[in-house]
Amino acid sequence: MFPSPVPIYTDGSDAEDHVSSAFVIRHRKKRNIHHQTQLSLAANAIILAGVVCVWLQPCDLPSPQFTRDTLKGHSRPESSSRSAFLDQRDTLWMRSAGAWRDAGLHGLLDEITNSAEEVPRFLAVGSACVLALLRWASSFHGSLFPHLTLSSDEMVAEFSQMLDWSDSALRSFAWHPHTDKFAVALLDDSIRIYKSNSSATPTLKHRCQRSVCALQWKPLCGSALAVACQSCLLIWHVDPTSLSTRYCSNTSVSLSLSLSLSLSVSPITSIAWSPTGSLLVSASPVDTAMMVWDVAAESAVPLQRVGGGGVTYLSWSPDGSRLLAATPSALFRVWETRMWTCERWPCLKGSCQSACWSPDGGCLLLSMQGERVIYALTFSDLTGGSKAASVVADLSETSFPGPDGDLTVGGEVCSLSWDPRGERLAVLLKGDSQAVNHPSVIAVFKTRSSPVFELLPCGFVMGEAGAEPRFMQFHPHFQHGALLTVCWSDGRISHVPFYFSSAGLLGGDSPQQALASNTADHSSNKLYTEQIS
C-alpha cells in the first residue's frame, strides 16, 4: 500500500536521453485520421530502470475526503416524490398543466390517457393513439442513437467526465482560473467551495440543483460559478468579502443564486465559458443544438447541426478562437467562433470521450471511447481548420516487473489534461477491475507543441491500494511547475505537484526552498528528480 500523499513516479535522466529522439511527431497533410509514428507505453520499460519516487504535496491546499456513508443521495426522482404528496383535490386541468410543465407533450398525453373517466372518450382515445405514435418514433430514434433510451441519471453517468459518476461520492470538480480556490459537487447534490489558507467552506444547495454533472468558474471573475444540473443551469455568486453574510463553518461568507437558466431539454452534461467570460455554452445528449448564453442578458442562441444525436462534451480553446463539440456518435465538430462555422470530423470507431487544448490553442488532443490511442489535431491559422488528425500515442497494455509480480499498465484512454504551461500531459488509463495487477493509473508525459509536437513518457501516478483515479485537472496557475489535482474512488481529493528545478537545487537546497527563491520562467526546466537521480 502506498502512503499518502500519492506517489509520483518519474524517469531518471539517463533514460530520457535514450528515448527522446524517437518520439518527435510530424503531421502529414492528409484530410483523414491515420496512423503514423507513434509513442508506445512500451518505452516506459526503459524509464522504470531509473525510477524515482517523490512524496510531496502542497501543504496549504485543502485535501478533503468524502464517503458515501456521510452523503445521502436522493433515493427517488423528484416527480416520484411529488406524486406521493399530490393533492387529490387537483382538477384534471391542474394535473395536465403540471404534467406539461414537467414532461412536455409526452407527459400531457400520458395524464389525459390515464384519466379516461374524466375526459370525453374521443379525447382519451386520441391521446392514447398519439402517445403510442410518439413512443414508436422514440423507439425508432433510440435504435439509431441508443443513448436516448437511457434515463436522465444513466445519461449523466454515461457522459460525465467523472468516471463511475453514479457510484462516486464526488460528482464534479473545478479549479478557479485565477485563485487557489476549487469547487466540488457531491453525491447529496451539494457543492462545497475550498480555498487555500481559509477555514470557510461555503456549501451551495438549491432545490433545482440535482444530478450535477459539470462545474465551471467564470473567467475574469472571482465569484461566479456555473453548475450544470439535470434540468437547468445555475449561476452561483460566492463572495467571501461581501458585507452580506451567511454563516458556514463558523466563518461568514456571502452566498447567492444570481441566475437560474431553465432549458427545455435535460440533462445538461457539459458547460464551457468563453475565455473572456462573456459567453456560456451548454450541451445535452438529447439535443443536437448547443445553447450559447449571454448570461448578462439572460438570453440564448441555439447552434444546431444535423447529425450526431446530441452534444455531450464542450471544450473552448484558450485563445477563444475555437470550440470543440463532441457527440454521442462517432462524430465531433470544431467550431470557429468568429463566424460560427464548424468543421465536421467523423471518427473511426467510438465517440470523442475527452479532449484538451495546447496553451496557444494550436493543437487539440483527443481520446475516443473504447480506443487506446491519443489523436492530435493541429490548427495553423484562425479561420482554417486542421488538415490531418494523427495518432501520437499508443497506450496499449504493457507489463513491467514489480516487487509483487508483473504490473500491467495501459488500456482505454478515459481522460486527458494538459497543464497551462504545455509542459505536462496527464492521461487517465482504464484498468481491469477483475485483475489485481492491472489498476487504473495516470500516465504522465512531457510535452512540447512547437516547433514540432513532442510527447515523451515521464512516469505514472498511482493511488493507495483499492483507490483508483476518477477525475483529474491541472491547477491553472501553479507557480513552480505543474500541479495535478486527482479525485479518487475512495472520495479523496489530492494534489500532485510536479516541481520544476532551479539552479539552487543541485547545490543542496530543498526543493521548496529552491523553488521559492526562483522567480524565473521554468518552461525549459525538467522535473528536479530527473537531475538528482
C-alpha positions as CSV (number, residue, x, y, z in Angstrom):
1,M,0.0,0.0,0.0
2,F,1.3,3.5,-0.9
3,P,1.4,6.0,1.9
4,S,-0.5,9.3,1.5
5,P,0.0,11.6,-0.4
6,V,0.0,9.9,-3.8
7,P,3.4,8.9,-5.1
8,I,4.8,10.4,-8.3
9,Y,6.9,8.1,-10.4
10,T,9.3,10.0,-12.7
11,D,12.0,8.9,-15.0
12,G,15.7,9.2,-14.5
13,S,17.9,11.5,-16.6
14,D,19.8,8.6,-18.2
15,A,16.6,7.1,-19.6
16,E,15.4,10.4,-21.2
17,D,18.5,10.7,-23.5
18,H,17.9,7.2,-24.7
19,V,14.3,7.7,-25.9
20,S,13.9,11.4,-26.6
21,S,15.0,11.3,-30.3
22,A,12.5,8.5,-31.2
23,F,9.3,10.4,-30.5
24,V,9.3,13.7,-32.5
25,I,5.9,13.7,-34.3
26,R,5.4,15.4,-37.6
27,H,1.9,15.7,-39.1
28,R,1.1,14.7,-42.6
29,K,-1.0,16.8,-44.9
30,K,-3.9,14.4,-45.3
31,R,-7.5,15.0,-44.6
32,N,-8.4,11.9,-42.6
33,I,-7.5,10.2,-39.4
34,H,-4.5,8.0,-39.9
35,H,-1.7,6.2,-38.0
36,Q,2.0,7.4,-38.2
37,T,5.0,7.4,-35.9
38,Q,3.5,6.5,-32.5
39,L,4.6,6.8,-28.9
40,S,4.1,3.5,-27.1
41,L,3.9,2.7,-23.4
42,A,6.5,0.0,-24.0
43,A,9.1,2.8,-23.9
44,N,8.4,3.1,-20.2
45,A,10.2,-0.2,-19.7
46,I,13.4,1.9,-20.1
47,I,12.2,4.6,-17.8
48,L,11.4,2.3,-14.9
49,A,15.1,1.4,-14.6
50,G,15.7,4.9,-13.3
51,V,12.5,5.4,-11.3
52,V,12.5,7.9,-8.5
53,C,9.6,8.2,-6.0
54,V,8.6,11.6,-4.8
55,W,6.4,12.3,-1.8
56,L,5.5,15.9,-2.0
57,Q,2.2,17.8,-1.7
58,P,1.5,21.5,-1.2
59,C,0.6,21.9,2.5
60,D,-1.7,24.9,2.2
61,L,-4.2,23.4,-0.2
62,P,-7.2,21.5,1.2
63,S,-7.4,17.8,0.6
64,P,-10.8,16.8,1.7
65,Q,-12.2,13.3,1.7
66,F,-15.9,12.2,1.4
67,T,-17.5,8.8,1.7
68,R,-20.9,7.6,0.5
69,D,-21.9,6.8,4.1
70,T,-21.7,10.5,5.1
71,L,-23.5,11.8,2.0
72,K,-27.1,10.8,1.4
73,G,-28.2,10.9,-2.2
74,H,-31.7,11.1,-3.5
75,S,-33.4,7.7,-3.5
76,R,-36.2,8.6,-5.8
77,P,-36.8,11.1,-8.5
78,E,-38.4,14.5,-7.8
79,S,-41.5,13.6,-9.8
80,S,-42.0,10.4,-7.9
81,S,-41.6,12.2,-4.5
82,R,-44.0,14.8,-5.6
83,S,-46.7,12.3,-6.6
84,A,-46.6,10.9,-3.1
85,F,-47.9,14.2,-1.7
86,L,-50.2,15.1,-4.6
87,D,-53.3,16.9,-3.5
88,Q,-56.2,14.7,-4.7
89,R,-58.4,17.7,-5.0
90,D,-56.5,18.9,-8.0
91,T,-58.6,19.0,-11.2
92,L,-57.6,17.3,-14.4
93,W,-56.6,20.6,-15.9
94,M,-54.3,21.4,-13.0
95,R,-52.7,18.0,-13.2
96,S,-52.4,18.3,-17.0
97,A,-50.7,21.7,-16.6
98,G,-48.2,20.2,-14.1
99,A,-47.6,17.2,-16.5
100,W,-46.9,19.6,-19.4
101,R,-44.5,21.6,-17.2
102,D,-42.6,18.5,-16.0
103,A,-42.6,16.3,-19.1
104,G,-43.9,18.3,-22.0
105,L,-46.2,16.8,-24.6
106,H,-45.5,13.2,-23.6
107,G,-46.4,13.9,-20.0
108,L,-49.6,15.7,-21.0
109,L,-50.8,12.9,-23.3
110,D,-50.0,10.3,-20.6
111,E,-52.0,12.3,-18.0
112,I,-55.0,12.5,-20.3
113,T,-54.8,8.8,-21.3
114,N,-54.7,7.8,-17.6
115,S,-57.7,10.0,-16.8
116,A,-60.1,8.4,-19.3
117,E,-63.0,8.7,-16.9
118,E,-62.7,12.4,-16.6
119,V,-62.4,13.3,-20.3
120,P,-64.5,12.7,-23.4
121,R,-63.9,9.3,-25.0
122,F,-62.6,10.7,-28.3
123,L,-60.0,12.8,-26.4
124,A,-58.8,9.8,-24.4
125,V,-58.6,7.6,-27.5
126,G,-56.9,10.3,-29.5
127,S,-54.3,10.9,-26.7
128,A,-53.6,7.2,-26.5
129,C,-53.0,6.9,-30.2
130,V,-50.8,9.9,-30.4
131,L,-48.9,8.7,-27.3
132,A,-48.3,5.3,-29.0
133,L,-47.1,7.0,-32.1
134,L,-44.7,9.1,-30.1
135,R,-43.4,6.1,-28.3
136,W,-42.9,4.2,-31.6
137,A,-41.0,7.2,-33.1
138,S,-38.9,7.4,-29.9
139,S,-38.1,3.7,-30.1
140,F,-37.0,4.1,-33.8
141,H,-34.9,7.1,-32.9
142,G,-33.4,5.2,-30.0
143,S,-32.4,2.4,-32.3
144,L,-30.3,5.0,-34.2
145,F,-29.0,6.6,-31.1
146,P,-29.1,4.1,-28.2
147,H,-28.2,6.7,-25.6
148,L,-31.7,8.1,-26.0
149,T,-33.2,5.0,-24.3
150,L,-31.3,5.8,-21.1
151,S,-32.8,7.5,-18.1
152,S,-31.6,11.0,-17.2
153,D,-29.3,9.8,-14.4
154,E,-28.0,7.0,-16.6
155,M,-27.2,9.5,-19.3
156,V,-25.4,11.8,-16.9
157,A,-23.3,8.8,-15.7
158,E,-22.5,7.8,-19.3
159,F,-21.2,11.2,-20.4
160,S,-19.9,12.7,-17.2
161,Q,-16.1,13.4,-17.1
162,M,-16.2,11.9,-13.6
163,L,-15.7,8.2,-14.1
164,D,-18.3,5.9,-12.3
165,W,-20.3,9.0,-11.6
166,S,-23.3,7.1,-10.2
167,D,-21.2,5.2,-7.6
168,S,-18.9,8.1,-6.7
169,A,-19.2,10.4,-3.7
170,L,-17.6,13.0,-5.9
171,R,-19.7,14.2,-8.9
172,S,-17.7,17.1,-10.4
173,F,-14.7,19.3,-9.7
174,A,-13.4,22.6,-10.9
175,W,-10.4,24.8,-10.1
176,H,-10.9,28.6,-10.2
177,P,-8.9,30.0,-13.1
178,H,-7.3,32.8,-11.1
179,T,-7.2,32.0,-7.4
180,D,-6.4,29.0,-5.2
181,K,-10.0,28.0,-4.9
182,F,-11.9,25.0,-6.1
183,A,-15.5,23.7,-6.1
184,V,-16.5,20.1,-5.7
185,A,-20.0,18.6,-6.3
186,L,-21.0,15.7,-4.0
187,L,-23.4,12.8,-4.0
188,D,-26.0,14.7,-2.0
189,D,-26.3,17.4,-4.7
190,S,-24.4,19.9,-2.6
191,I,-21.4,21.9,-3.8
192,R,-18.6,22.9,-1.4
193,I,-16.0,25.6,-2.0
194,Y,-12.5,25.2,-0.7
195,K,-9.8,27.9,-0.6
196,S,-6.2,27.7,0.5
197,N,-5.4,29.0,3.9
198,S,-9.1,29.5,4.7
199,S,-11.3,27.8,7.2
200,A,-14.5,28.9,5.3
201,T,-16.2,26.1,3.4
202,P,-19.4,27.5,1.8
203,T,-22.0,24.9,0.9
204,L,-24.3,25.6,-2.1
205,K,-27.7,23.9,-2.2
206,H,-30.8,24.5,-4.2
207,R,-34.0,22.5,-4.9
208,C,-33.1,22.6,-8.7
209,Q,-29.6,21.5,-8.1
210,R,-29.9,17.8,-8.9
211,S,-27.7,15.3,-10.7
212,V,-24.8,17.8,-11.0
213,C,-22.6,16.8,-14.0
214,A,-20.3,19.8,-14.5
215,L,-18.9,22.9,-12.8
216,Q,-17.1,25.8,-14.3
217,W,-15.9,29.1,-12.7
218,K,-16.4,32.2,-14.8
219,P,-13.1,33.6,-16.2
220,L,-12.0,37.1,-15.2
221,C,-14.4,36.9,-12.3
222,G,-13.8,36.0,-8.7
223,S,-17.1,34.6,-7.6
224,A,-19.4,33.3,-10.4
225,L,-19.8,29.5,-10.6
226,A,-21.9,27.8,-13.4
227,V,-23.5,24.5,-12.5
228,A,-24.9,22.0,-15.0
229,C,-27.9,20.3,-13.4
230,Q,-30.5,17.8,-14.6
231,S,-33.0,20.4,-15.8
232,C,-31.4,23.8,-15.6
233,L,-28.2,25.9,-15.4
234,L,-27.5,27.6,-12.1
235,I,-25.1,30.6,-11.7
236,W,-23.9,31.0,-8.1
237,H,-22.3,34.1,-6.7
238,V,-19.8,33.2,-3.9
239,D,-18.2,36.3,-2.5
240,P,-16.2,36.0,0.8
241,T,-15.7,39.7,1.1
242,S,-19.3,40.8,0.9
243,L,-20.9,42.6,3.9
244,S,-24.0,40.5,3.4
245,T,-23.1,37.2,5.2
246,R,-24.3,33.8,5.8
247,Y,-22.6,31.7,8.4
248,C,-20.9,28.5,7.3
249,S,-18.2,26.6,9.2
250,N,-18.0,29.4,11.8
251,T,-16.9,31.9,9.1
252,S,-19.1,34.4,7.3
253,V,-19.4,34.3,3.5
254,S,-21.9,35.6,1.1
255,L,-23.8,33.1,-1.0
256,S,-26.5,33.9,-3.6
257,L,-28.1,32.3,-6.6
258,S,-27.7,35.0,-9.2
259,L,-29.4,33.3,-12.1
260,S,-31.3,30.1,-12.9
261,L,-31.5,29.3,-16.6
262,S,-34.2,26.8,-17.5
263,L,-33.9,24.6,-20.5
264,S,-36.4,22.6,-22.5
265,V,-34.1,19.6,-22.6
266,S,-32.4,17.6,-20.0
267,P,-29.9,16.6,-18.7
268,I,-27.1,19.0,-19.2
269,T,-23.8,17.1,-19.3
270,S,-21.3,19.8,-20.3
271,I,-20.8,23.6,-20.0
272,A,-18.0,25.9,-21.1
273,W,-17.3,29.6,-20.5
274,S,-15.5,31.5,-23.2
275,P,-12.0,32.7,-22.1
276,T,-13.3,36.2,-21.7
277,G,-16.3,35.1,-19.6
278,S,-18.8,36.8,-22.0
279,L,-20.5,33.7,-23.2
280,L,-21.5,30.4,-21.7
281,V,-22.2,27.3,-23.8
282,S,-24.3,24.4,-22.6
283,A,-25.0,21.0,-24.1
284,S,-27.2,18.0,-23.7
285,P,-27.0,14.5,-25.2
286,V,-30.7,14.7,-26.2
287,D,-30.4,17.9,-28.2
288,T,-28.4,18.5,-31.3
289,A,-28.2,22.2,-30.6
290,M,-25.7,23.8,-28.3
291,M,-27.1,26.8,-26.4
292,V,-24.9,29.9,-26.4
293,W,-25.9,32.0,-23.4
294,D,-25.3,35.7,-22.9
295,V,-25.6,35.4,-19.1
296,A,-25.9,39.1,-18.5
297,A,-28.8,39.4,-20.9
298,E,-30.3,36.0,-19.8
299,S,-30.7,35.1,-23.4
300,A,-29.5,32.2,-25.5
301,V,-29.0,31.4,-29.2
302,P,-29.0,27.8,-30.4
303,L,-26.2,26.5,-32.6
304,Q,-27.6,23.4,-34.4
305,R,-26.3,21.0,-37.0
306,V,-27.9,17.8,-38.3
307,G,-26.4,14.5,-37.1
308,G,-24.7,13.2,-34.0
309,G,-27.7,12.6,-31.8
310,G,-26.8,15.4,-29.3
311,V,-23.8,17.1,-27.8
312,T,-22.0,15.5,-24.9
313,Y,-18.8,17.4,-24.3
314,L,-17.6,21.0,-24.8
315,S,-14.1,22.5,-24.7
316,W,-13.1,26.0,-25.6
317,S,-9.6,26.7,-26.8
318,P,-7.6,29.0,-24.5
319,D,-7.4,31.8,-27.2
320,G,-11.2,31.6,-27.7
321,S,-11.0,31.1,-31.4
322,R,-12.4,27.5,-31.5
323,L,-14.9,25.3,-29.6
324,L,-14.9,21.6,-29.6
325,A,-18.3,19.9,-29.5
326,A,-18.4,16.1,-29.1
327,T,-21.5,14.0,-29.9
328,P,-22.7,10.6,-28.6
329,S,-22.0,9.1,-32.0
330,A,-18.7,8.7,-34.0
331,L,-18.6,12.4,-34.9
332,F,-17.3,15.6,-33.4
333,R,-17.2,19.2,-34.6
334,V,-14.8,22.0,-34.2
335,W,-16.4,25.4,-34.3
336,E,-14.6,28.7,-35.1
337,T,-16.1,31.4,-33.1
338,R,-15.7,34.5,-35.3
339,M,-18.3,33.4,-37.9
340,W,-19.6,30.4,-36.0
341,T,-18.9,27.9,-38.8
342,C,-17.9,24.4,-38.0
343,E,-15.7,21.6,-39.3
344,R,-17.2,18.1,-39.1
345,W,-14.9,15.2,-38.1
346,P,-16.2,11.6,-38.4
347,C,-14.4,9.2,-36.0
348,L,-13.1,5.8,-36.8
349,K,-14.9,3.9,-34.0
350,G,-16.4,5.4,-30.9
351,S,-17.4,8.9,-29.8
352,C,-15.0,11.5,-28.6
353,Q,-14.6,10.9,-24.8
354,S,-12.2,13.6,-23.7
355,A,-10.0,16.4,-25.1
356,C,-7.6,19.1,-24.2
357,W,-6.1,22.1,-25.9
358,S,-2.5,23.3,-26.0
359,P,-2.0,26.7,-24.3
360,D,-1.8,28.5,-27.6
361,G,-4.9,26.8,-29.0
362,G,-2.9,25.4,-31.9
363,C,-3.2,21.7,-31.0
364,L,-6.1,19.6,-29.8
365,L,-5.6,16.2,-28.3
366,L,-8.5,13.8,-28.2
367,S,-9.4,10.3,-27.0
368,M,-12.1,8.1,-28.4
369,Q,-14.4,5.8,-26.5
370,G,-13.0,2.2,-26.5
371,E,-9.7,3.2,-28.1
372,R,-6.2,3.1,-26.6
373,V,-4.6,5.9,-28.6
374,I,-4.4,9.7,-28.4
375,Y,-5.2,11.7,-31.5
376,A,-3.9,15.2,-32.3
377,L,-5.3,17.9,-34.5
378,T,-3.3,20.9,-35.5
379,F,-4.6,24.4,-36.4
380,S,-2.3,26.8,-38.3
381,D,-4.5,29.9,-38.5
382,L,-7.6,31.4,-37.2
383,T,-10.1,30.5,-40.0
384,G,-8.5,27.4,-41.5
385,G,-9.1,24.0,-40.0
386,S,-6.7,21.2,-39.3
387,K,-5.6,19.1,-42.3
388,A,-4.9,15.9,-40.5
389,A,-5.6,14.0,-37.4
390,S,-2.7,11.9,-36.3
391,V,-2.2,9.1,-33.7
392,V,0.5,10.4,-31.5
393,A,0.5,7.8,-28.7
394,D,-0.4,4.1,-28.5
395,L,-1.3,3.3,-24.9
396,S,-1.9,-0.4,-25.3
397,E,-1.3,-2.7,-22.3
398,T,2.3,-3.2,-21.3
399,S,3.7,-5.3,-18.3
400,F,6.5,-4.2,-16.1
401,P,8.3,-6.2,-13.4
402,G,7.5,-5.1,-9.8
403,P,8.1,-6.2,-6.2
404,D,4.8,-8.1,-6.1
405,G,4.8,-9.5,-9.6
406,D,4.3,-8.0,-13.0
407,L,2.3,-4.8,-13.2
408,T,0.1,-4.2,-16.2
409,V,-0.3,-0.6,-17.4
410,G,-2.3,0.7,-20.3
411,G,-5.8,0.5,-21.7
412,E,-8.6,2.7,-22.8
413,V,-7.9,6.5,-22.6
414,C,-10.6,7.8,-20.4
415,S,-9.5,11.4,-19.7
416,L,-6.8,13.9,-20.8
417,S,-5.5,17.0,-19.0
418,W,-2.8,19.4,-20.3
419,D,-1.1,21.8,-17.9
420,P,-1.3,25.5,-18.7
421,R,2.4,25.7,-19.5
422,G,2.1,23.0,-22.1
423,E,4.9,21.0,-20.3
424,R,3.0,18.0,-18.8
425,L,0.1,15.9,-20.1
426,A,-1.8,13.6,-17.8
427,V,-3.7,10.6,-19.3
428,L,-6.1,8.5,-17.2
429,L,-5.9,4.9,-18.4
430,K,-8.7,2.5,-17.5
431,G,-7.6,-0.7,-15.8
432,D,-9.2,-4.1,-15.5
433,S,-11.3,-4.4,-12.3
434,Q,-11.1,-8.2,-12.4
435,A,-7.3,-8.1,-12.4
436,V,-5.4,-7.1,-9.2
437,N,-2.2,-6.3,-11.2
438,H,-4.0,-4.0,-13.7
439,P,-5.2,-0.9,-11.9
440,S,-6.4,2.3,-13.4
441,V,-3.4,4.7,-13.4
442,I,-2.5,8.2,-14.6
443,A,0.3,8.2,-17.2
444,V,2.3,11.5,-17.3
445,F,4.1,12.7,-20.4
446,K,6.4,15.6,-21.1
447,T,5.1,17.7,-24.0
448,R,6.1,20.4,-26.4
449,S,3.8,21.8,-29.1
450,S,6.3,23.8,-31.1
451,P,8.2,23.9,-33.4
452,V,7.0,20.3,-33.8
453,F,4.8,18.3,-31.4
454,E,6.8,16.1,-28.9
455,L,5.4,13.6,-26.4
456,L,7.8,11.8,-24.1
457,P,6.8,9.3,-21.4
458,C,7.6,10.6,-17.9
459,G,6.0,8.2,-15.4
460,F,2.8,7.2,-13.5
461,V,0.6,8.4,-10.7
462,M,-1.0,5.6,-8.6
463,G,-3.2,5.6,-5.6
464,E,-3.4,3.7,-2.4
465,A,-4.5,0.1,-2.5
466,G,-8.1,-0.1,-3.7
467,A,-8.2,3.6,-4.8
468,E,-8.3,4.5,-8.4
469,P,-8.4,7.8,-10.2
470,R,-11.8,9.1,-11.3
471,F,-11.1,12.7,-12.4
472,M,-8.0,14.9,-12.8
473,Q,-7.4,18.6,-13.6
474,F,-4.2,20.7,-13.6
475,H,-4.1,23.8,-11.4
476,P,-4.5,26.8,-13.8
477,H,-1.7,28.9,-12.3
478,F,0.7,26.9,-10.2
479,Q,3.9,29.0,-10.0
480,H,6.5,26.3,-9.6
481,G,5.8,23.9,-12.5
482,A,2.6,21.9,-12.7
483,L,0.1,20.8,-10.0
484,L,-2.3,17.9,-10.8
485,T,-5.4,17.5,-8.7
486,V,-6.9,14.0,-8.6
487,C,-10.3,12.8,-7.4
488,W,-10.1,9.2,-6.2
489,S,-12.6,6.4,-6.0
490,D,-12.4,6.5,-2.2
491,G,-13.7,10.1,-2.1
492,R,-10.3,11.7,-1.5
493,I,-9.0,14.7,-3.3
494,S,-5.2,15.0,-3.5
495,H,-2.8,17.4,-5.2
496,V,0.2,16.0,-7.1
497,P,2.9,18.6,-7.7
498,F,5.5,18.5,-10.5
499,Y,8.2,20.9,-9.2
500,F,10.5,22.3,-11.8
501,S,14.1,22.6,-10.7
502,S,16.2,25.7,-10.2
503,A,20.0,26.2,-10.1
504,G,19.9,26.2,-6.3
505,L,18.5,22.6,-6.2
506,L,21.8,21.0,-7.2
507,G,23.6,22.9,-4.5
508,G,21.8,21.1,-1.8
509,D,18.7,23.3,-1.1
510,S,15.4,21.6,-0.5
511,P,13.0,21.6,-3.5
512,Q,10.7,24.0,-1.7
513,Q,13.5,26.5,-0.8
514,A,14.9,26.4,-4.3
515,L,11.6,27.0,-5.9
516,A,10.6,29.7,-3.5
517,S,13.8,31.7,-4.4
518,N,13.4,31.2,-8.2
519,T,11.1,33.6,-9.9
520,A,12.4,33.0,-13.5
521,D,10.4,31.2,-16.1
522,H,10.6,27.4,-15.7
523,S,9.4,26.5,-19.2
524,S,12.7,24.9,-20.3
525,N,13.4,23.0,-17.0
526,K,12.8,19.4,-16.1
527,L,11.4,17.7,-13.0
528,Y,14.0,18.2,-10.3
529,T,14.1,14.4,-9.6
530,E,15.4,13.8,-13.1
531,Q,18.6,15.9,-12.3
532,I,19.3,14.3,-8.9
533,S,18.7,10.7,-9.9
